[in-house]
């Protein structure tokens, strides 16, 4: 059995066990947010791993060594793009943004805004405002939407390249190196945050992010992801380490870019589709910069 298949099986078993443990009544009551995060992770991984495994199936004909089902993984990435595009459009529509904020407030995901307050993002929308009324787009809107489109194109391109070169594990390595960084930064930030540096990483953009979480989280993620890269890919250990650390650092930049985008629009999350995570844009923010850059380098030098 191929190493990437073992990884997919081990990953699903691990996440299933974690979700099952967190589903115990006592833990679910004490850690409701962690439970929701684990549950959403399970559903996301099931969808990704199923599409990935089916996409790897080869044509049974000995005369046609193609992958007739790889369109399924491409469709998965396109669906992510469509959902992310919907979340962008909703924030650009004044009534859509107001509806999202009401939903976030109702679920306790965003502080309830006083009726006498007015956000810079024009959250308070008169009832008479046309449904199609849109906010004025600025440079940050253009940059963020462009980067997101490039991400979807890069994911599809990377899938095509790895299938052509029969280096399937490279796709998993890139995706999960960035996700390891999210988890490592969160844990390091909780354990070490503001113990050495009183100032946050970017207090005006994302007040909860600490310098310690960024430094130690990216280092831990890079080490873990490089081990995964050595196992899943044919890259040498130093290439895996360099790629993993670059993906970790670029993940921080992508996270801050999305935080600035959300702050500009006065929302805590871009959606409520993924309980504990937010919207699709909240989940893929760490991929925004690293995946397009990695894909370009892999295409040129891989």
N, C-alpha and C positions, 0 to 999 in steps of 0.2 A: 504494500500500500504506500502511495506517495506521501512525502512529508507534509505537504499542504493539506492532504486529506486527514492525516492524524491531527494536525493543528485545528482544523475545523471541528472535528469530533471532540477533541479535548476542550476547546473553547466553549462549545455548546453544553458539554457536561458541566463544566465549571460554573457557567452563568446559571444553568438550571439549578444546580445545588445551592448557589448563593441566593437565588430568588426563593427557592423552597425554604431555606432556613429563615430568611427575612419574612416569609409569609406566616411564620408561627405567630399566634396572637400576641404574645408578650413583646416580641421584637417589632412586630408591625405597629404596635401602639407606641413604642418608644422611639422608633426610627421610621416614621411614615414617609418622609421624603426619600430616604435611602431605598425604601421598599419600592416606591414608584419609579425611581431611577433604574433599579435592577429589573423591574417588570418591563419597562420600555426598552431597556437594553436587550432583553430576551426576545421580544417581538422583532426588533430591528435586526438582530443577528440571525434569527430564523429566516427572515426574508432574504438577507444578504447571502447567507450560507447556502440556502436552497438554490438561489439563482446562480451562484458561483459553481456549485456542484453539478447542476444540470448543464450549465454552459460548457463544462469541460468534457461532456460526453461526445465521443467521436462518432463519425459516420461509420456504421458497421461494414460498409462496402470497402473491400480492400483496394479498390480502384479510386476511391475518393476519400482521402484522409482529411476531411474538413470537420468543422464543428457546427452542425446544423442548429444547435440550440443556444449559441452564444448571443443571439438576439435578446434572449431573456435578461441577461445581465446588462446589456445596453439599454433595454427598456426600463430596468430598475433605476439606472442613472438618469434616464430621461424623466422618469416620474419624480425623482428628487428635484430635478431642474424645474419641472412644472409646478410642483408644490412650493418650492422656493420662490418662483416667479409670482405665484399667487400671493404669498406673504409680502413680497415687495410691493405689488400693486395695491394691496390692502392698506399699507402704510402711506402710499401716495394719494389715496382717496380719503378725503376728510371724514366722510361718514363711516368708511371702513375702519379707519384708525380709531374713531370714537367707539365703535362697536367692539373692537379688540380690547380697548382699555376697560370698557365696562365688564367684559368677560374676565379679564385678568383681575380686576378689583373684586368681582363676585367670588372668585376662587381663592382670594387671599394672596395672589401672586404679585400684586402691586398695591401700594398705599392708596387709599381712597382719596380722591382729589376733592378739595373743597369747591363748592359751586361758585365761590367768589374768586377762585384762582383761575388763571389762564396760562397754560404752558406756552413756551415759545414755539412749540410745534402745532399750535392751534387745535388743541384737544377739544375745547369747548366748541361744538359745532351747532349752530342754530338748526332747529327742526326743519326750517324752510330751505336749508341748503340742499341743492340738487344732489342726487345720489352719485352722479358722475363728477362732482366738484373735486378738483385735485389740488394738492399742495404744490407750491413752487419747488422744483427740483434744483438742488445745488451741486457743487462739485463732488461732495461726499456721496450723494446719491448715485451719481454717475460712476464714480470710482468703484463703489461697493457692488453695484449691479453688474458692471463690466467684469470685475474679478470673479463674481459668482458664475457668470456665463462661461468665463474661461475655465473655471473649475469643472463644470459639467463636460465641456469639450475635452478637457485634459483627462478626465476619468474614462471617457469612451475611447480616447486615443491610447491611453495606457493599457486598457483592456485589449485593444486590437494588437498593440505591439507585443505584449506578454504572451498572447495566444500564438502569434506568428512565430515568436522565438521559442515557444514552449517553455517559458519561464513564469509559470502561473503564480508561483509564490511571491514574485515581486509585487504584484498587485496587493496581496494580503499584507506584505511587509509595509508598504507605503500607507495603507489605510490604518493599520493598527499601531504603527509607530506614532502617528498623530494622536490616536485615541489614548494610548498609554500616557502621552504627555498630559492630556487633560486630567486623567486620574491622578498621576504623580504630582502635578501642581496643586491639585485640590488637597491631597493628603499632606504634602509638605507645607502648604500654606496654613492648614489647620494646626499642624504640630509645631511649626517653627515661625509662623508669621509674626513679624514686627519684634522679634527678639534681638536682632542685630541692627536692623534698619527701621527707624521709627516712621520714616516716610514710606508711603505705598509705591507700587510700581508705576502707576499712572492714576493718581488720586482724582483728577478731574474727569477722567474717562471711566475708570472702573475702580472705585474706592476699595473694594474688597480684595483686590489682588496685591500680594506682597512681593517684595524683592526676593525674600528668602524662598517663597514658593516657586518663583520663576527660575531662580538659580539652581536650587537643589532638585526641584521637580524635573527640569529639563535634563539635568545630569542623570538622574535615576531613570528617566524615560529612555534616554539615549543608550544607556548600558543595557537595559532590558530589551529594547527594540533591536539593538545590534546583535544580541544573542539570537533573537528571533530571525534576523536577517541572515545570519550565518547558517541557520537551520533550514530556512525556506528558500534561499537564493544561492546562486553560484558566486556571489560577490565575495571578495576577500574580507577579512574581519575589519580592516581599517576603513575600507569603503563603506561597510555597513555602519560602523561607528560614526563616520563623517556624515553619511546620509541621515542616520537617525538623529544626530544632534542638530543638523540643519533643519530637519522636519520639526523638531521640538521648538527651536527658536522661531521658525516661521509660523508655527502654530500659535505662539504667543502674540506675534504681530497680527495674525488673522483674527485672533480673539479680541484684541484691542480695537481693530478696525470695526468689527461688528458691534462692539460695545459703544464706540463713538457713534455709529449709525443709529443704534437704538436710543442712545441718550439724546441725539438730535431730534428724534421723533417722540420722545417722552414716554417710551415703553420699556418695561423690564424684560419682556420676551417678545419674540416675533410671532408667537402662536401658542396654542395649547394642545397641539396634536400629540406631542410626546410628553406624557406626564412625567414631571421631575426634570425634564430637559428644556421644554419650551416648544419652539417650532423647529422646522427643518433647518432654517438658517442658523439657529442656536446650536444645532448638533454638528453642522459641517464647518463652523467658523475656523476651526483649527486646520482645516484642509485648504483654505482659500488661497494661501500663498505658496505653501510647500509643494502641493501636488502639481500645479502647472509648471513650476520650476523644475521639479524632479522629472516630470514627463518630457520636458524639452531636452534635458541633459541625457536622459535615458535613450531618447530617440537619436541624439547626435553621437553619443559615446557608448551606449549600452551594447 
